[in-house]
């Protein structure tokens, strides 16, 4: 019978840090879920006023001060005598800090002026958790609040690397550069709300993989609704078979068990008998001990341990493809014509049509061999927003309404690092490459670029209005994407772990790609889906009531410091790349998946 233990920590009242409102309740709800619904043997709660607990006839204080937490972590795990098929979870809701390139959890008595002596390094936590012997160790951190500040680097990067090295499944409430929000209306943290939904009856996310998908959609939805900003959770589960592990057996499907079996067979074929045995034990636990394949496989593994094993060669590494596709030859004369191919796919991502198109463009010379290609966009009318039947839509995409758009010119590509360097004299991008889009530019940076570009060329350049952007993206289509009903990572740079519709998973590049790598839309514009988000001029409004009908910029609203982002990015799921999807952030923020492109007057 599998052993299931957990520690849940939630701290509201700190000695030296500002208080939190719902961290304690988050931990209490996790404790209740693991005990009552997940069937854990014991869940030890540390909070501001939780009762003491006993272990092996000894009493322990549950006050979450540093000495108590360290004592339990030093003594409890190795005494549990866990093994293959057992589970140990660690949940922390409270303040986290980064100091001297290390990630720390702040106990109740943690002092930001003396972090090394009063805080707890997260790598210490992971090392102690591994001592319990369980092959399934889960670390859940709602601790990226960074002392209540929305800026600066939070915890996550060092911890993520430790998770990869130690094989600990690590679930983070937000990315290191983001804030983890508490929601007053819910009396909980946004992340814990989604986590409990996903693990419970609403989400029924039996596996790490399915939980990751649920959190990726649900947390941003909750935060967007209540706080009008974004929060991006993520999970580190390596090696890949960790993603297939079953967290909540009661919701496991036959397909989940079959995937674990395939991983077990593969591990055995590769000569990794320890891993194969662990996976078969997992299969047996998920099947309530009644799977004959698992029983026989475990017996065979025990026999094989006495036989010599042949070394297995690793598979060859895939070659990188950094080629640039679809880019036309730069012409010096204005309003030249370029040819390109447009691709259309059906709901299964099968290519149903390829057609040759052409568009007119002119070229700006930015100096030192750097050019800017501007494509002519004919005026017209279109329906802006999405229908209620469109999958993964948000309410701020309503009501769908007709907009009349005068003609204009738009950059064929997102502004590249070479172009930004030529105009601004700097290159702030994280992912370096002259032909990659510039990123880590805030809204003011993009506006300043347009101003200096106008001064240099004598033409008027600006950011697109939101309506101009969607009109240009759709290029006459009415489907979720200009490719059709869905996209793949052969067509768009997005996080392929989270596809749209029924298409299989694709590649997650974890970085930008060269502009022009993927097929354009019917206007001849590249990367209108994915790669980097693109700034628009408009402020954010949470619906289209009273939106301009003439494609002009919407400059008024209750979120005047929130500016529109369009198009999705390498870091986001396919659904965020839809033509109608709207995102936003504070105009001062800089992210390595946010860039822009420019428009000019026709």
C-alpha positions as CSV (number, residue, x, y, z in Angstrom):
1,X,0.0,0.0,0.0
2,X,1.4,3.4,-1.1
3,X,2.4,5.9,1.6
4,X,1.2,9.5,1.1
5,X,2.5,12.3,3.3
6,X,2.5,16.1,2.9
7,X,3.6,19.3,4.6
8,X,1.4,22.4,4.0
9,X,2.6,25.8,5.1
10,X,0.6,29.1,5.0
11,X,1.8,32.3,6.7
12,X,-0.3,35.5,7.0
13,X,1.4,37.4,9.9
14,X,5.1,38.0,9.5
15,X,7.4,39.5,12.0
16,X,9.4,41.6,9.5
17,X,7.4,41.5,6.3
18,X,4.0,42.9,5.3
19,X,1.1,40.5,6.2
20,X,-0.7,38.4,3.6
21,X,-4.5,37.8,3.7
22,X,-5.1,34.3,2.5
23,X,-1.9,32.3,2.7
24,X,-3.0,30.5,5.8
25,X,-6.4,29.6,4.3
26,X,-4.7,28.3,1.1
27,X,-2.6,25.9,3.2
28,X,-5.7,24.8,5.2
29,X,-7.6,24.1,2.0
30,X,-4.7,22.1,0.6
31,X,-4.6,20.1,3.8
32,X,-8.3,19.3,3.7
33,X,-8.1,18.3,0.0
34,X,-5.2,16.0,0.4
35,X,-6.7,14.3,3.5
36,X,-10.4,14.1,2.4
37,X,-10.2,13.7,-1.4
38,X,-6.7,12.5,-2.3
39,X,-6.5,10.0,0.6
40,X,-3.2,11.1,2.1
41,X,-2.1,9.4,5.3
42,X,-1.0,12.6,7.0
43,X,-0.8,16.3,6.1
44,X,1.1,18.4,8.6
45,X,-0.1,22.0,8.7
46,X,2.2,24.9,9.7
47,X,0.4,28.2,10.0
48,X,0.0,31.2,12.3
49,X,-2.2,29.4,14.8
50,X,-2.3,25.7,13.8
51,X,-2.3,23.0,16.5
52,X,0.9,21.1,17.4
53,X,1.3,17.7,15.9
54,X,3.0,14.4,17.0
55,X,5.2,12.0,15.1
56,X,6.6,8.7,16.5
57,X,5.3,9.7,20.0
58,X,7.0,13.0,20.0
59,X,5.3,16.5,20.0
60,X,6.3,19.1,17.4
61,X,5.4,22.8,17.3
62,X,3.5,23.8,14.1
63,X,4.5,27.5,14.3
64,X,6.2,28.2,11.0
65,X,9.3,29.8,12.3
66,X,12.7,28.9,10.8
67,X,13.9,26.6,13.6
68,X,10.7,24.5,13.6
69,X,10.6,24.1,9.8
70,X,14.3,23.2,9.6
71,X,14.0,20.7,12.4
72,X,11.1,18.9,10.7
73,X,12.8,18.9,7.3
74,X,16.0,17.5,8.9
75,X,14.3,14.7,10.8
76,X,11.0,13.8,9.2
77,X,11.7,12.7,5.6
78,X,14.3,10.0,6.3
79,X,12.2,8.6,9.1
80,X,9.2,8.0,6.8
81,X,11.1,5.1,5.1
82,X,9.3,5.7,1.8
83,X,10.0,4.0,-1.5
84,X,8.8,3.4,-5.1
85,X,5.1,4.3,-5.5
86,X,5.0,6.6,-2.4
87,X,4.2,10.3,-2.5
88,X,5.5,13.3,-0.5
89,X,4.1,16.7,-1.3
90,X,5.3,20.1,0.0
91,X,3.1,23.2,-0.3
92,X,4.2,26.7,0.7
93,X,2.1,29.8,0.6
94,X,3.8,32.9,1.8
95,X,6.6,35.3,0.9
96,X,9.6,34.2,-1.2
97,X,12.8,36.1,-1.9
98,X,15.8,35.9,-4.1
99,X,19.2,36.8,-2.6
100,X,22.7,36.4,-3.9
101,X,21.4,34.2,-6.8
102,X,19.6,31.9,-4.5
103,X,15.9,31.3,-3.9
104,X,14.5,31.4,-0.3
105,X,11.2,30.8,1.5
106,X,10.5,33.3,4.2
107,X,9.3,31.7,7.5
108,X,7.3,33.7,9.9
109,X,10.4,35.1,11.6
110,X,12.3,35.6,8.3
111,X,14.1,38.9,8.2
112,X,14.8,40.5,4.7
113,X,17.8,42.3,6.3
114,X,19.4,39.0,7.3
115,X,18.1,36.5,4.7
116,X,20.9,33.9,4.9
117,X,20.5,33.5,8.7
118,X,16.7,33.7,8.9
119,X,15.3,32.3,5.7
120,X,15.2,28.8,4.2
121,X,16.9,28.1,0.9
122,X,14.6,26.2,-1.4
123,X,17.4,23.9,-2.5
124,X,17.7,22.8,1.1
125,X,14.0,21.9,1.0
126,X,14.3,19.9,-2.2
127,X,17.3,18.0,-0.9
128,X,15.6,17.1,2.3
129,X,12.4,16.1,0.5
130,X,14.4,13.7,-1.6
131,X,15.7,12.0,1.6
132,X,12.2,10.6,2.2
133,X,12.8,8.0,-0.5
134,X,9.5,8.5,-2.3
135,X,9.9,8.5,-6.1
136,X,7.1,11.1,-6.5
137,X,8.1,14.3,-4.7
138,X,5.9,17.3,-5.5
139,X,7.0,20.8,-4.5
140,X,4.2,23.5,-4.8
141,X,5.3,27.1,-4.3
142,X,2.9,30.0,-4.1
143,X,5.8,32.1,-3.0
144,X,6.7,34.4,-5.8
145,X,5.1,37.4,-4.2
146,X,8.5,39.1,-3.8
147,X,7.6,41.0,-0.7
148,X,4.4,42.2,-2.1
149,X,6.0,44.0,-5.0
150,X,4.9,43.6,-8.6
151,X,8.3,44.4,-10.0
152,X,11.7,42.8,-9.7
153,X,12.9,39.2,-10.0
154,X,11.0,36.7,-7.8
155,X,11.9,33.2,-6.9
156,X,11.8,30.4,-9.5
157,X,14.9,30.2,-11.8
158,X,17.3,28.5,-9.4
159,X,14.5,26.4,-8.0
160,X,13.5,25.2,-11.5
161,X,17.1,24.2,-12.2
162,X,17.3,22.3,-8.9
163,X,14.0,20.6,-9.8
164,X,15.4,19.4,-13.1
165,X,18.5,18.0,-11.4
166,X,16.7,16.3,-8.5
167,X,13.7,15.0,-10.4
168,X,11.3,16.9,-8.2
169,X,8.0,17.8,-9.7
170,X,7.8,21.6,-9.0
171,X,4.7,23.7,-9.5
172,X,5.1,27.5,-9.5
173,X,2.3,29.9,-9.1
174,X,3.8,32.4,-11.5
175,X,6.9,33.2,-13.5
176,X,9.9,34.8,-11.7
177,X,9.1,38.2,-13.2
178,X,5.4,38.2,-12.1
179,X,3.3,38.7,-9.0
180,X,1.2,36.0,-7.4
181,X,-2.2,37.4,-6.6
182,X,-4.5,37.0,-3.7
183,X,-8.2,37.5,-4.6
184,X,-10.4,39.1,-2.0
185,X,-13.6,38.0,-3.7
186,X,-12.5,34.4,-3.5
187,X,-10.8,34.7,-0.1
188,X,-8.0,32.7,-1.6
189,X,-4.9,33.0,-3.8
190,X,-5.7,32.8,-7.5
191,X,-3.2,30.0,-7.9
192,X,-4.5,27.8,-5.1
193,X,-8.1,28.3,-6.3
194,X,-7.1,26.9,-9.7
195,X,-4.9,24.2,-8.2
196,X,-7.7,22.8,-6.1
197,X,-10.2,23.0,-9.0
198,X,-7.7,21.2,-11.3
199,X,-7.0,18.4,-8.8
200,X,-10.7,18.1,-7.7
201,X,-13.9,17.2,-9.3
202,X,-14.0,20.3,-11.6
203,X,-10.8,19.6,-13.4
204,X,-10.2,15.9,-12.7
205,X,-6.6,16.4,-13.6
206,X,-5.2,13.0,-12.6
207,X,-1.8,13.6,-14.2
208,X,0.9,16.2,-14.0
209,X,0.5,16.9,-17.7
210,X,-3.3,17.5,-17.4
211,X,-2.8,19.7,-14.3
212,X,-0.3,21.8,-16.1
213,X,-2.7,22.4,-19.0
214,X,-5.5,23.3,-16.6
215,X,-3.4,25.8,-14.6
216,X,-2.1,27.3,-17.7
217,X,-5.6,28.4,-18.8
218,X,-7.4,28.8,-15.4
219,X,-4.9,30.9,-13.4
220,X,-4.6,33.7,-16.1
221,X,-8.4,33.6,-16.5
222,X,-9.0,34.2,-12.7
223,X,-6.4,36.9,-12.5
224,X,-7.5,38.6,-15.6
225,X,-11.1,38.7,-14.3
226,X,-10.3,40.0,-10.8
227,X,-7.1,41.9,-11.2
228,X,-6.9,42.9,-14.9
229,X,-3.3,41.7,-15.2
230,X,-1.6,38.4,-15.9
231,X,-0.1,35.6,-13.9
232,X,1.5,32.6,-15.6
233,X,2.0,29.4,-13.6
234,X,4.2,26.6,-14.8
235,X,5.4,23.1,-13.9
236,X,8.8,21.6,-14.1
237,X,8.5,17.8,-14.5
238,X,11.7,16.1,-15.8
239,X,12.4,13.6,-17.2
240,X,9.4,13.6,-19.4
241,X,7.8,10.6,-17.9
242,X,7.3,12.6,-14.7
243,X,4.6,14.5,-16.6
244,X,2.7,11.2,-16.9
245,X,2.7,10.4,-13.2
246,X,-0.8,10.1,-11.7
247,X,-1.3,12.6,-8.9
248,X,-4.9,11.7,-8.1
249,X,-5.6,8.0,-8.8
250,X,-9.4,8.4,-8.4
251,X,-9.5,10.5,-11.6
252,X,-7.1,8.4,-13.6
253,X,-8.4,7.1,-17.0
254,X,-7.4,4.0,-18.9
255,X,-5.5,6.3,-21.3
256,X,-3.5,7.7,-18.3
257,X,-2.6,4.2,-17.2
258,X,-1.7,3.1,-20.7
259,X,0.7,6.0,-21.0
260,X,2.5,5.0,-17.8
261,X,2.7,1.5,-19.1
262,X,4.4,2.7,-22.3
263,X,6.9,4.7,-20.2
264,X,7.6,1.6,-18.2
265,X,8.2,-0.6,-21.2
266,X,10.5,2.1,-22.7
267,X,12.5,2.4,-19.5
268,X,13.0,-1.4,-19.4
269,X,14.0,-1.5,-23.1
270,X,16.6,1.2,-22.4
271,X,18.0,-0.8,-19.5
272,X,16.8,1.5,-16.7
273,X,15.3,-1.2,-14.5
274,X,14.9,1.0,-11.4
275,X,12.8,3.5,-13.3
276,X,10.8,0.7,-15.0
277,X,10.0,-0.8,-11.6
278,X,8.9,2.6,-10.2
279,X,6.6,3.1,-13.2
280,X,5.0,-0.3,-12.9
281,X,4.4,0.2,-9.2
282,X,2.7,3.5,-10.2
283,X,0.5,1.5,-12.7
284,X,-0.4,-1.0,-10.0
285,X,-1.3,1.8,-7.5
286,X,-3.5,3.6,-10.2
287,X,-5.2,0.3,-11.0
288,X,-5.9,-0.5,-7.3
289,X,-3.4,-3.4,-7.4
290,X,-5.4,-5.3,-10.1
291,X,-3.3,-4.9,-13.2
292,X,-1.8,-8.2,-14.3
293,X,0.7,-6.6,-16.8
294,X,2.2,-4.6,-13.9
295,X,2.4,-7.6,-11.6
296,X,4.2,-9.8,-14.3
297,X,6.4,-6.9,-15.3
298,X,7.7,-6.3,-11.7
299,X,8.4,-10.1,-11.4
300,X,10.4,-10.0,-14.7
301,X,12.4,-7.0,-13.6
302,X,13.4,-8.8,-10.4
303,X,14.7,-11.7,-12.5
304,X,16.5,-9.3,-14.9
305,X,18.4,-7.6,-12.1
306,X,20.6,-10.8,-11.9
307,X,21.3,-10.8,-15.6
308,X,24.1,-8.6,-17.2
309,X,22.7,-5.6,-19.1
310,X,24.0,-4.3,-22.4
311,X,24.6,-0.5,-22.6
312,X,22.1,1.4,-24.7
313,X,23.2,4.2,-27.0
314,X,21.4,7.5,-26.7
315,X,19.3,8.6,-29.7
316,X,20.9,11.1,-32.1
317,X,20.3,14.8,-31.3
318,X,17.9,16.7,-33.7
319,X,19.6,19.3,-35.8
320,X,18.6,22.9,-35.4
321,X,16.9,24.7,-38.3
322,X,17.4,28.4,-38.2
323,X,16.6,29.0,-41.8
324,X,14.5,32.0,-42.8
325,X,11.5,31.1,-45.0
326,X,9.2,33.3,-47.0
327,X,11.3,36.5,-47.0
328,X,11.3,38.4,-50.2
329,X,14.2,40.1,-51.9
330,X,14.5,43.7,-50.7
331,X,13.8,46.2,-53.4
332,X,15.0,49.8,-53.3
333,X,12.2,51.3,-55.4
334,X,8.8,52.1,-53.6
335,X,5.7,50.0,-54.1
336,X,7.4,46.9,-55.6
337,X,5.6,43.6,-55.6
338,X,6.6,40.4,-53.7
339,X,5.3,36.9,-54.1
340,X,4.5,34.5,-51.2
341,X,2.6,31.3,-50.4
342,X,-0.4,31.2,-48.1
343,X,-1.3,28.0,-46.2
344,X,-4.7,26.9,-45.0
345,X,-5.4,24.1,-42.5
346,X,-8.5,22.3,-41.3
347,X,-9.5,21.6,-37.7
348,X,-7.1,18.7,-37.5
349,X,-4.2,20.9,-38.7
350,X,-4.1,19.1,-42.1
351,X,-3.0,21.5,-44.9
352,X,-6.0,21.8,-47.2
353,X,-4.8,24.5,-49.5
354,X,-1.7,26.3,-50.7
355,X,-2.1,29.4,-52.8
356,X,0.3,31.9,-54.3
357,X,-0.3,35.6,-53.5
358,X,1.4,38.9,-54.0
359,X,1.4,42.2,-52.2
360,X,3.0,45.6,-52.7
361,X,5.5,47.1,-50.3
362,X,8.2,49.8,-50.0
363,X,11.5,49.8,-48.3
364,X,13.0,52.3,-45.8
365,X,16.8,52.5,-45.6
366,X,17.8,52.7,-41.9
367,X,21.5,52.8,-42.6
368,X,24.4,50.3,-42.4
369,X,22.5,47.9,-44.6
370,X,19.5,47.7,-42.4
371,X,16.1,48.1,-44.0
372,X,12.4,48.2,-43.0
373,X,9.8,46.6,-45.3
374,X,6.3,48.1,-45.2
375,X,3.4,46.3,-46.8
376,X,0.4,48.0,-48.3
377,X,-2.8,47.0,-46.6
378,X,-6.0,47.9,-48.5
379,X,-8.9,49.4,-46.6
380,X,-12.1,47.6,-45.9
381,X,-14.6,46.5,-43.3
382,X,-14.5,43.4,-40.9
383,X,-16.1,41.9,-37.9
384,X,-13.9,42.6,-34.9
385,X,-14.0,40.2,-31.9
386,X,-15.1,36.6,-31.6
387,X,-18.3,34.6,-31.6
388,X,-19.4,33.0,-28.3
389,X,-18.9,29.6,-29.9
390,X,-15.1,30.2,-30.4
391,X,-13.1,27.9,-28.2
392,X,-10.9,29.5,-25.4
393,X,-12.4,33.0,-26.0
394,X,-12.6,35.6,-23.3
395,X,-15.5,37.9,-22.5
396,X,-13.5,41.0,-23.4
397,X,-13.7,39.9,-27.1
398,X,-17.4,40.9,-27.1
399,X,-19.5,42.2,-28.5
400,X,-18.4,41.3,-32.0
401,X,-18.9,44.5,-34.1
402,X,-18.2,45.8,-37.6
403,X,-15.3,48.2,-38.1
404,X,-14.4,50.2,-41.2
405,X,-10.6,50.5,-41.7
406,X,-9.0,53.0,-44.1
407,X,-5.9,51.7,-45.9
408,X,-2.4,51.9,-44.3
409,X,1.0,50.3,-44.4
410,X,2.2,47.8,-41.9
411,X,5.6,46.3,-41.2
412,X,6.0,43.0,-42.9
413,X,7.8,41.7,-39.8
414,X,7.9,42.5,-36.1
415,X,10.6,45.1,-35.5
416,X,13.9,43.3,-35.4
417,X,16.9,43.8,-33.2
418,X,18.9,45.2,-36.1
419,X,16.2,47.7,-36.9
420,X,15.9,48.7,-33.2
421,X,19.6,49.1,-32.9
422,X,19.8,51.2,-36.0
423,X,17.2,53.7,-34.7
424,X,17.7,53.6,-30.9
425,X,21.4,52.7,-30.7
426,X,20.7,49.9,-28.2
427,X,19.5,46.3,-28.2
428,X,17.7,45.3,-25.0
429,X,16.6,41.8,-26.2
430,X,17.2,38.8,-24.1
431,X,17.4,36.4,-27.1
432,X,20.1,37.9,-29.2
433,X,20.0,37.8,-33.0
434,X,19.8,40.6,-35.6
435,X,16.9,38.9,-37.4
436,X,15.0,38.0,-34.2
437,X,12.3,40.4,-33.0
438,X,13.4,42.9,-30.4
439,X,11.8,42.3,-27.0
440,X,12.1,43.6,-23.4
441,X,10.7,46.9,-24.7
442,X,7.9,48.7,-22.9
443,X,5.2,50.7,-24.5
444,X,7.1,54.0,-24.1
445,X,10.1,52.4,-25.8
446,X,8.0,51.4,-28.8
447,X,6.4,54.8,-29.0
448,X,9.8,56.5,-28.8
449,X,11.1,54.2,-31.6
450,X,8.2,55.3,-33.8
451,X,9.0,59.0,-33.1
452,X,12.7,58.6,-33.9
453,X,11.9,56.5,-37.0
454,X,9.6,59.3,-38.3
455,X,12.2,61.9,-37.7
456,X,14.8,59.8,-39.6
457,X,12.7,59.0,-42.6
458,X,10.4,62.0,-42.9
459,X,7.3,59.7,-42.9
460,X,4.8,59.3,-40.0
461,X,5.2,56.0,-38.2
462,X,3.2,54.8,-35.1
463,X,1.9,51.8,-33.3
464,X,-1.2,50.2,-34.8
465,X,-4.6,50.7,-33.3
466,X,-6.1,47.5,-31.9
467,X,-8.6,47.5,-34.7
468,X,-6.0,47.9,-37.4
469,X,-4.0,45.1,-35.9
470,X,-6.8,42.6,-35.9
471,X,-7.9,43.6,-39.4
472,X,-4.3,43.1,-40.6
473,X,-4.0,39.8,-38.7
474,X,-7.2,38.3,-40.1
475,X,-6.4,39.4,-43.7
476,X,-10.0,38.6,-44.8
477,X,-10.5,35.4,-42.7
478,X,-13.1,34.8,-40.0
479,X,-11.6,31.7,-38.4
480,X,-9.7,31.7,-35.0
481,X,-6.4,31.9,-36.9
482,X,-5.5,33.3,-40.3
483,X,-4.4,29.7,-41.2
484,X,-7.8,28.4,-40.4
485,X,-9.4,26.6,-37.4
486,X,-6.1,25.8,-35.6
487,X,-2.3,26.2,-35.8
488,X,0.7,24.0,-35.3
489,X,4.3,24.7,-34.3
490,X,5.3,24.2,-37.9
491,X,3.3,27.3,-38.7
492,X,3.7,29.5,-35.5
493,X,6.1,29.9,-32.6
494,X,4.1,29.2,-29.5
495,X,4.2,26.8,-26.6
496,X,3.5,23.6,-28.3
497,X,2.6,21.8,-25.0
498,X,-0.7,23.6,-25.2
499,X,-2.3,23.2,-28.6
500,X,-5.7,24.4,-29.9
501,X,-8.5,22.0,-30.6
502,X,-7.7,18.4,-31.2
503,X,-4.2,18.7,-32.7
504,X,-1.4,17.0,-31.0
505,X,1.3,18.7,-28.9
506,X,4.1,20.4,-30.8
507,X,7.5,21.9,-30.2
508,X,8.2,24.3,-27.3
509,X,11.2,26.4,-28.5
510,X,11.4,28.4,-25.3
511,X,12.7,31.4,-27.2
512,X,12.0,33.7,-30.2
513,X,12.6,32.7,-33.8
514,X,13.9,34.7,-36.7
515,X,11.2,36.8,-38.3
516,X,9.9,35.4,-41.6
517,X,10.5,31.8,-40.6
518,X,6.9,30.8,-40.9
519,X,4.3,31.3,-43.7
520,X,2.5,34.8,-43.8
521,X,-1.1,35.6,-44.0
522,X,-2.9,36.7,-47.2
523,X,-1.7,40.3,-46.7
524,X,1.9,39.2,-46.7
525,X,2.5,39.8,-43.0
526,X,4.6,37.4,-41.0
527,X,4.3,36.3,-37.4
528,X,1.0,37.9,-36.7
529,X,0.5,34.8,-34.6
530,X,3.1,34.0,-31.9
531,X,6.8,34.8,-31.6
532,X,6.3,37.9,-29.5
533,X,3.3,39.9,-28.3
534,X,2.9,43.2,-30.1
535,X,2.1,46.5,-28.5
536,X,-0.9,48.5,-29.8
537,X,-1.7,52.2,-29.1
538,X,-4.9,51.6,-27.3
539,X,-5.6,51.5,-23.6
540,X,-7.4,48.3,-22.4
541,X,-11.1,48.2,-22.0
542,X,-12.7,45.0,-20.7
543,X,-15.3,44.8,-23.6
544,X,-16.1,46.4,-26.9
545,X,-19.1,48.5,-25.7
546,X,-18.6,52.0,-27.1
547,X,-15.5,50.9,-29.1
548,X,-14.6,53.0,-32.1
549,X,-16.2,51.8,-35.4
550,X,-13.6,53.6,-37.6
551,X,-10.4,51.7,-36.4
552,X,-9.2,54.8,-34.6
553,X,-7.2,54.4,-31.4
554,X,-9.3,53.9,-28.2
555,X,-7.6,56.2,-25.7
556,X,-10.0,56.4,-22.8
557,X,-11.0,53.8,-20.2
558,X,-10.7,52.9,-16.5
559,X,-7.3,51.1,-17.1
560,X,-5.3,54.0,-18.6
561,X,-1.9,52.6,-17.7
562,X,-2.8,49.2,-19.2
563,X,-1.9,48.9,-22.9
564,X,-3.1,46.4,-25.4
565,X,-1.0,43.4,-26.5
566,X,-1.9,41.3,-29.5
567,X,-0.8,38.1,-31.2
568,X,0.5,35.7,-28.5
569,X,4.1,34.6,-28.1
570,X,6.6,31.8,-27.9
571,X,5.8,31.6,-24.1
572,X,2.0,31.2,-24.4
573,X,-0.4,28.5,-25.5
574,X,-2.0,28.4,-29.0
575,X,-5.3,29.9,-27.7
576,X,-3.6,33.1,-26.9
577,X,-2.4,33.5,-30.5
578,X,-6.0,33.7,-31.9
579,X,-6.8,36.7,-34.1
580,X,-9.4,38.0,-31.5
581,X,-7.4,37.3,-28.3
582,X,-6.6,40.4,-26.3
583,X,-4.0,40.8,-23.6
584,X,-2.6,43.7,-21.8
585,X,0.0,44.8,-19.2
586,X,1.2,48.0,-17.6
587,X,2.8,50.3,-20.1
588,X,6.1,50.3,-18.1
589,X,6.6,46.5,-18.1
590,X,9.3,44.8,-20.1
591,X,9.1,41.1,-20.9
592,X,11.2,38.9,-23.2
593,X,8.1,37.9,-25.1
594,X,6.8,41.4,-25.9
595,X,7.8,43.4,-29.0
596,X,6.0,45.4,-31.6
597,X,5.6,46.3,-35.3
598,X,4.8,49.7,-36.9
599,X,2.3,51.2,-39.3
600,X,2.4,54.1,-41.6
601,X,-0.2,56.3,-43.3
602,X,-1.2,55.1,-46.8
